[in-house]
Amino acid sequence: MKIVCFLMVFILGGCASIPLSTMLEFSSFQKSDFVALEPADIKAKVIIDQPVEIDIEKVDLGLELETDLGNRIYKFPLSLIERRSIPAKEGWLSVDEAKIEYTFNLNAESVKSFQEVQQLLTNSSGGKFAFSVNSGFEKLPPDLESVNLSILLKLKNTEDFVPIFEDATIEFETDS
């Protein structure tokens, strides 16, 4: 039996899980902002419904960069700095499932690589950016149909985490 995962966020209705505040925050992000980032300050947070866990060995920060030199995709491996269980909460009308929250930062090699990309960008014209956080899953129950996932990004120590996706639903389909 093969399990196929569809990240519905990228398909029909993709913007439904992207907060408006995030769109506004990153719409003004310029080349000078990117070059001024301190790579050691960059953090990513992944929050996923239990009992599903992410494969922490495969988590990376993705960067799609478009300059006059062409389009490039970079992957920067992340290191786990904290794993925290969040208990389920019952409200008047709904129940929030128990979750696991993972916090990551760039490892030493990734910090160096990120600085090299910043230098490359300094020496080129133009610059459009797209950040992503990538991972696989571990411990998928065989009867799992869907799970909710949130991804947050923090680019500066002086700022809060910015949600990239909030409670995006990932649906699993079993192929026979």
Residue pairs with C-beta under 8 A, 6 or more apart in sequence:
1 142
1 174
1 175
1 176
2 174
2 175
3 140
3 172
3 173
3 174
3 175
4 172
4 173
4 174
4 175
5 137
5 170
5 171
5 172
6 170
6 171
6 172
6 173
7 168
7 170
8 14
8 168
8 169
8 170
8 171
9 16
9 17
9 18
9 165
9 168
9 170
15 23
17 165
17 166
17 167
17 168
17 169
18 164
18 165
18 166
19 163
19 166
21 162
21 163
22 162
22 163
22 164
25 162
26 162
29 129
30 127
31 121
31 126
31 127
34 118
34 121
34 127
34 129
35 118
35 121
35 122
37 114
37 118
37 155
37 156
38 156
38 157
39 106
39 110
39 111
39 114
39 115
39 118
40 105
40 106
40 111
41 154
41 155
41 156
41 157
42 61
42 105
42 106
42 114
42 153
42 154
42 155
43 81
43 103
43 104
43 105
43 153
43 154
43 161
44 59
44 61
44 78
44 103
44 104
44 105
44 133
44 151
44 152
44 153
44 154
45 101
45 102
45 103
45 104
45 150
45 151
45 152
45 153
45 154
45 161
46 54
46 59
46 101
46 102
46 104
46 133
46 135
46 149
46 150
46 151
46 152
47 86
47 99
47 100
47 101
47 102
47 149
47 150
47 151
47 152
48 54
48 99
48 100
48 102
48 147
48 148
48 149
48 150
49 97
49 98
49 99
49 147
49 148
49 149
50 85
50 97
50 98
50 99
50 100
51 139
51 141
52 100
52 137
52 138
52 139
52 140
52 141
52 144
52 147
53 100
53 137
53 138
53 139
54 102
54 135
54 136
54 137
54 138
55 135
55 136
55 137
55 138
56 80
56 83
56 102
56 135
58 134
58 135
58 136
59 77
59 78
59 80
59 102
59 104
59 133
59 134
59 135
60 75
60 76
60 77
60 78
60 133
60 134
60 135
61 75
61 76
61 78
61 106
61 110
61 131
61 132
61 133
61 134
62 73
62 74
62 75
62 76
62 130
62 131
62 132
62 133
62 134
63 73
63 74
63 75
63 76
63 117
63 129
63 130
63 131
63 132
64 71
64 72
64 73
64 74
64 129
64 130
64 132
65 71
65 72
65 73
65 74
65 117
65 121
65 127
65 128
65 129
66 126
66 127
66 128
66 129
67 121
67 124
67 125
67 126
67 127
68 124
68 125
68 126
69 120
69 124
74 113
74 117
75 134
76 106
76 110
76 113
76 114
77 106
77 107
77 109
77 110
78 104
78 105
78 106
78 107
78 110
78 133
79 104
79 105
79 106
79 107
80 102
80 103
80 104
81 103
81 104
81 105
82 101
82 102
82 103
83 100
83 101
83 102
83 103
84 100
84 101
84 103
85 98
85 99
85 100
85 101
86 98
86 99
86 100
86 101
87 98
88 95
88 96
88 97
88 98
89 95
89 96
90 96
97 148
104 133
106 114
121 127
131 153
131 164
132 164
133 151
133 153
133 164
140 172
144 172
145 171
145 172
146 169
146 170
146 171
146 172
147 169
147 170
147 172
148 167
148 168
148 169
148 170
149 165
149 167
149 168
149 169
149 170
150 163
150 165
150 166
150 167
150 168
151 163
151 164
151 165
151 168
152 161
152 162
152 163
152 164
153 161
153 162
153 164
154 160
154 161
154 162
155 162
